[in-house]
Amino acid sequence: MKKVYVALIADILHAGHINILEEASKLGEVIVGLYTNKACGELNDVPYLDYKKRETVVESLKFVKEVIPQNSASYKENLLKLKPDFVVHGDDWKTNYKKKYRDEVLEVLKQCGGELVEIPYSRDIVEEEIEKEKKRVGITTGLRLKRLRQLLSSKSLLKIMEVHNALSALIVENTKIQEKNLSYDGMWSSSLTDSTSKGKPDIEAIDLTARLNTINEIFEVTTKPLIFDADTGGKIEHFEFTVRSLERTGVSAVIIEDKTGLKKNSLFGNEVVQTQDTIENFCAKIKAGKKAQISKDFMIIARIESLILEVGMEDALKRAFAYVEATADGIMIHSRQKKSDEIIEFVGKFRAKDKTTPVVVVPTSFNSVTIDEFEAMGVNIVIYANHMLRAAYPGMMNVAKSILINRRSLEAEKDCMPIKEILELIPGTK
């Protein structure tokens, strides 16, 4: 009996997949290479169902003889091991971002003597439409909450963008560079931009209830996970309630900074009076928060201000290891230097002793560093912490001035998106 290899993610099985498996079964015994979560992450397509659940579904299909893991987006390892007579795939990968994997398959099959069979893709099934339908249906609180951990276990680096209202969140949710399969992995609720969008100073003037109202509005129209900026976290007793409230809402993680007193923006550094918390007290806050949470999925990430306050690299590293020991789920290291030297040094020294704890950076100042460079350093999460609000302000200001100067709105149109595009962005408008 001839061997036929088909690779699948199988988070959602539709008629197109069944058609491919049926056609493959006509050629011989079908072996499905089921993408592991890590392999899915390489394709920027992390499934909601874990591997075992997807395996159970695929094994139950009558066209499938065997299911094996495919540990990479590359087929090479499994093809060299199995030496199949046929590899079957839809013909949609000839021109999109998967073309490089198709080329590799053809090269390997030359060595093995197999044949690539491409089934005409079901034109009535459009992947983008399936994605839109998934977003329209929405996501449960529990699934959203654990999504960040799923992504961290599947992808080496996550790209997180600031949101301050439902509209900015919709932009982050839907922005995708199709030809390169690039999109954001999640959202950041910044205390700075949430305060600013409400016309309030960034001094923790917006209480938790008001911030949760904004998050609920965001969650009504999006599916991506969200990380919450809780500033210092407040008193330990208050932080316990904050954790419970965030977890109940479906927030995936909270970041708290190791400072005390009235909140001052970190980018001011020592230009204003800022007091760093003691290691002992901040560790107690982390432990109290972890004890308060109900699920195993919620994350508490400790933000270290030592480099901001210029107390030295050794202090930053000492705190990082202490916070991990206190059960922090991640470390955020912050800097206001334009160059990334001290970030590179910190991550290198931290990774020399700790290979697994997620490291978070916010490159507001050191903004010349690329995603690829962060990934090579060993960073796991990059947060673009205030860019959506900062981008919106100049546009609104230009329009407001233009209408006053020109006494009409005609000249302002060049700075405005068509109203039709705005309506198309909002779910359920049509």
C-alpha positions, 0 to 999 in steps of 0.5 A: 500500500502506498504512503500518502502524507498530509499536514494539517493544523486541524483547529477548525476542520472544514469541507476543504480539509475533508476534500483533501483527505478524501482525495489523498485516501484514493492514492493510498494510506493517509498519514496526517502530520499534525502540527504541534503548537510550536509548528503552528506558531511558526506559521503565526496560527496558534490553535485554540485546541491543544495537540491531544484534542486535535489529534483525537478529532483527526484520528476519528476521520475515516480517511486517516490511517495514522496521525503523527506530530509535525514538529516544525512548519517545515515538512523535511524531518517527517518526509525524510523519515517516512519517504512517502509516495505522495504528499497532498496539499491544496494548491493555495500555497503556490504564491502565499507565505507558505511557498517556501515550504512547498519549494522545500517539499519538492526538493525533498521529494526529489531525493525520496522519489515521491510526488507532490499532488496539489488539490484545487483549493475550495474556492468557496472556502476563504480562510479570511472569511473563516477568521472573520466568522471566528471573530464575529462569534467571539471568545469565552473569558476562559479561552481568552485568559489562557491564550497568552500562555498558549502563545508563549509556549508556541511562539518565540516572540509575541508582538503586543500593541497598546489599545485605549478604547474599542476602536483602537483595539479593533485596529489591532485585532484586524491589522494583518500583512497578508503576504507575510502573514504578520499580525499582532499577538495581543493588546496592552492596556496602558495606564498612561494612554487610558488616562490620557484618552480620558483627559486625566494625568498619568498618576493612577487617577483612573480607578480600577472600575473605570479601567475595567469598563474600558477593557469590557468595551474592548473585549466585546469586539475583539478576541486577542489576549490582553496584558494590563498595566497596573502601575505599582499594583497599590497596597498588597491587600488591594493588589489581591483584589485587582488580580481577582478582578482582572482574572474574572474579566478575562485579562491574561496578565498584569504587569506591576512595577517595583516602585512605591508612592504616587505614580510618576512616569518611568521615562522621567527617570531621576528628573522627578522623585521616584522611590523603588520598593524593597525586594522583600516587599515587592516579592511579598506583593507578587506572592500575594497576587499569585495566591489570590488568583484562581486559575493557573493561566493568569500571569503576574509579570514583575517590572524592574525599574533599576535601570530607569532609576540608575541604580545599576545592572547588578541591582536589576539582576538581583531583583529579577532572580528574586522576583522569579523565586517569588513566583513571578511569571515573567520579568519586564526590564525597562530602560529610557536609554536611546541605545539598547546596550543595557537591555542587551546586557541585562537579557544576556546575563539573565538568560545565562542563568534562566532560560525559561522565564519570559522576558518583556521589553517596552522599546519606547526609547530604544526604538531602533531595535527590530523584532528579529533582534529582540528575538535573537537576544532571548526576549519573549514579549515586545510591547509597543506601549503608547503608539496608537494614542500618539499616532491618533493625536497629530491626525486629530489636531491637524484636522481640527486646525485645518477646519478652523483655518479654511472655514470648511472641511474640504482640505481636511479630507486628505487626513481623514479615512473614508467613512465607509472604511470606518463602518466596515471596521465595526462589526455588525454595521452592515 
